[in-house]
Amino acid sequence: MKKNLIRIAVLTMVITMLSPLMMVKADEVEVEYWEDIIFIENKMNELLNENPEIDDERLNELLIVYLKSEEFVQDKYYSGLVTFSYLPQKYQALNSEEKKLAVAHPLQAAKVYNASQKAESETKKHWGRNGLNDNSDAFRHCIWNMFMTIDIGAVAAEKWATAHEYNSSNSLEKTMDLYNNRIGRLNTPTPQDVYTSYPIMLLPELAVQRSLSLTKNGSLRRIVNGKIVATNSVK
């Protein structure tokens, strides 16, 4: 009898916790966090596996349909996904401009998210941290924009990078970030650079080396004592 009462109590608690989610409608669900983009990326890979010849326009259309479906609701609320980022929690939520881009261009969103993860990883690898307003911060913004430019083009990369700074309340940090973003896009290696590089390197490898050089030779910007100054090689 006691065991049955315990089971009933636990079941009641679970139902109480889940009931608000069970009432969620697909058209009410938003893309709110960067981790939501993972679901888009997973769906993208699923669609590509089903049809490797699908073009980007059609793929984007299908991803838009996915974002309005019950499948996305299930993924968002019941997947139990746990993600890891080197950056503080406050950077995990999408701002209003990023949300607009993600809903209109989910395919780009998946690629932008992937680029951000690679940028964080490379920053950690080469600078030992993902810092704020320092050389590692400048490098991260630069390489992120290079990776985005390689994947979605400079025009789209600029839209996403600028949208990311939309809610920035610190004008000095915003100026720094936008500057480093632009330098990254302007110096993104091209396929032609792959053929002329020595030793031969793939585009992402070239991007990393260029970003490191730009950081160490003072082409990027950081903040020291409340002023924007040139970067250097100090880790």
C-alpha positions in Angstrom: 0.0 0.0 0.0 2.8 2.4 1.0 4.7 1.6 -2.2 1.6 2.3 -4.3 1.1 5.7 -2.6 4.7 6.6 -3.3 4.4 5.6 -7.0 1.2 7.7 -7.3 2.9 10.7 -5.6 5.9 10.4 -8.0 3.6 10.1 -11.1 1.6 13.1 -10.0 4.7 15.1 -9.6 6.0 14.2 -13.0 2.7 15.0 -14.7 2.6 18.3 -12.9 6.0 19.2 -14.2 5.3 18.1 -17.7 1.8 19.4 -18.1 2.8 23.0 -19.1 5.0 21.5 -21.8 2.3 19.1 -23.1 0.1 22.2 -23.7 2.8 23.9 -25.9 1.7 24.3 -29.6 4.2 24.1 -32.4 3.4 27.6 -33.7 4.2 29.0 -30.2 7.7 27.6 -29.9 10.6 30.0 -30.6 14.2 29.5 -31.4 15.6 31.1 -28.2 19.0 29.7 -27.4 22.1 28.7 -29.4 21.5 25.1 -28.2 18.2 25.2 -30.1 20.3 25.6 -33.2 21.7 22.1 -32.5 18.3 20.7 -33.3 18.3 22.5 -36.6 21.8 21.2 -37.3 20.7 17.6 -36.5 17.6 18.0 -38.8 19.8 19.4 -41.5 22.1 16.4 -41.3 19.2 14.0 -41.4 17.8 15.7 -44.5 21.2 15.6 -46.2 21.5 11.9 -45.5 18.1 11.3 -47.0 18.9 13.4 -50.1 22.6 14.3 -50.6 21.7 16.2 -53.8 19.3 18.6 -52.2 20.1 22.3 -52.8 20.4 24.9 -50.1 17.2 26.7 -51.0 15.1 23.6 -50.6 17.0 22.5 -47.5 16.3 25.9 -45.9 12.6 25.6 -46.8 12.4 22.2 -45.1 14.1 23.5 -42.0 11.6 26.3 -41.8 8.8 23.7 -41.9 10.6 21.8 -39.2 10.7 24.8 -36.9 6.9 25.0 -37.1 6.4 21.3 -36.4 5.6 19.1 -33.4 8.9 17.4 -34.1 10.8 20.6 -33.1 8.6 20.8 -29.9 9.6 17.3 -29.0 13.2 17.9 -29.7 13.3 21.2 -27.8 11.5 20.0 -24.6 12.0 16.3 -24.4 15.5 15.6 -25.8 17.4 16.0 -22.6 20.2 17.6 -24.5 23.1 18.9 -22.5 25.5 21.3 -24.2 28.9 22.8 -23.2 30.3 26.2 -24.1 33.5 27.9 -23.0 31.5 31.2 -22.9 29.4 32.5 -19.9 25.7 31.6 -19.8 24.6 35.1 -20.8 26.0 34.5 -24.3 23.8 31.4 -24.8 20.5 33.2 -25.4 19.8 34.6 -28.9 18.9 38.3 -29.0 15.9 39.5 -31.0 17.9 40.1 -34.2 19.5 36.7 -34.1 16.1 35.1 -33.6 14.8 36.8 -36.7 17.7 35.5 -38.7 17.5 32.0 -37.3 13.8 31.7 -38.2 14.2 33.1 -41.7 17.5 31.3 -42.4 17.7 28.1 -40.3 20.3 26.6 -42.6 22.6 29.6 -42.1 21.9 29.4 -38.3 23.2 25.8 -38.2 26.4 26.8 -40.0 26.9 29.9 -37.9 26.5 27.9 -34.7 29.0 25.3 -36.0 31.4 28.1 -36.9 31.0 29.6 -33.4 31.8 26.2 -31.8 34.9 25.8 -33.9 36.0 29.4 -33.1 35.7 28.7 -29.4 37.6 25.5 -29.7 40.5 27.1 -31.7 40.6 30.0 -29.2 40.9 27.6 -26.3 43.6 25.6 -28.1 45.8 28.5 -29.1 45.2 31.0 -26.2 44.3 28.7 -23.3 41.0 30.4 -22.7 38.1 32.3 -24.2 38.7 35.6 -22.6 36.9 39.0 -22.6 38.4 42.1 -24.3 41.8 40.5 -24.6 43.9 38.9 -27.4 41.9 35.7 -27.2 38.6 37.6 -27.5 39.9 39.4 -30.6 41.1 36.1 -32.1 37.8 34.4 -31.5 35.8 37.1 -33.2 38.2 37.2 -36.1 38.3 33.4 -36.7 34.5 33.1 -36.2 33.9 35.6 -39.0 36.4 33.8 -41.2 34.7 30.4 -40.6 31.3 32.0 -41.3 32.5 33.7 -44.5 33.8 30.3 -45.7 30.5 28.6 -45.0 27.8 31.2 -45.8 29.6 34.1 -47.6 30.8 37.5 -46.4 27.4 39.3 -46.8 25.5 36.7 -44.7 28.4 36.5 -42.2 28.3 40.3 -41.7 24.5 40.1 -40.9 25.0 37.4 -38.3 28.0 39.1 -36.7 26.3 42.5 -36.6 23.1 40.9 -35.2 25.2 39.2 -32.4 26.2 42.7 -31.2 22.6 44.1 -31.3 22.0 44.1 -27.5 25.5 45.0 -26.5 25.3 47.7 -23.8 29.0 48.4 -23.8 29.9 50.7 -26.7 33.6 50.1 -26.3 33.3 46.4 -26.5 30.9 46.6 -29.4 33.3 48.8 -31.4 36.1 46.3 -30.7 34.0 43.3 -31.7 32.7 44.8 -34.9 36.2 45.9 -35.9 37.6 42.4 -35.3 34.6 40.8 -37.1 35.3 43.0 -40.2 39.0 42.3 -40.2 38.2 38.6 -40.1 35.8 38.7 -43.1 38.2 40.9 -45.1 41.1 38.5 -44.6 39.2 35.2 -45.1 41.3 32.8 -47.2 39.9 31.8 -50.6 40.2 28.5 -52.5 42.9 30.1 -54.6 44.9 30.7 -51.4 44.8 26.9 -50.8 46.6 26.2 -54.0 49.3 28.9 -53.4 49.9 28.2 -49.7 53.1 26.4 -48.5 52.8 24.0 -47.0 49.4 23.2 -48.5 46.6 23.8 -46.0 42.8 23.5 -46.1 40.7 26.7 -45.8 39.9 26.2 -42.1 43.6 25.7 -41.3 44.6 28.8 -43.3 41.9 30.8 -41.5 43.4 29.8 -38.1 46.9 30.7 -39.2 45.8 34.1 -40.6 43.8 34.9 -37.5 46.8 34.1 -35.3 49.0 36.3 -37.4 46.5 39.1 -37.4 46.3 38.9 -33.6 50.0 38.8 -33.0 51.0 41.5 -35.5 48.6 44.0 -34.0 46.0 44.1 -36.8 43.1 43.3 -34.3 41.9 45.3 -31.3 41.5 44.6 -27.6 40.7 46.8 -24.6 43.3 47.8 -22.0 42.6 50.2 -19.1 39.4 51.4 -20.8 41.0 52.1 -24.2 41.0 50.2 -27.5 44.5 49.2 -28.4 46.3 46.9 -30.8 46.5 43.2 -30.0 49.8 41.4 -29.5 51.2 37.9 -29.0 50.9 37.9 -25.2 48.7 35.0 -24.0 
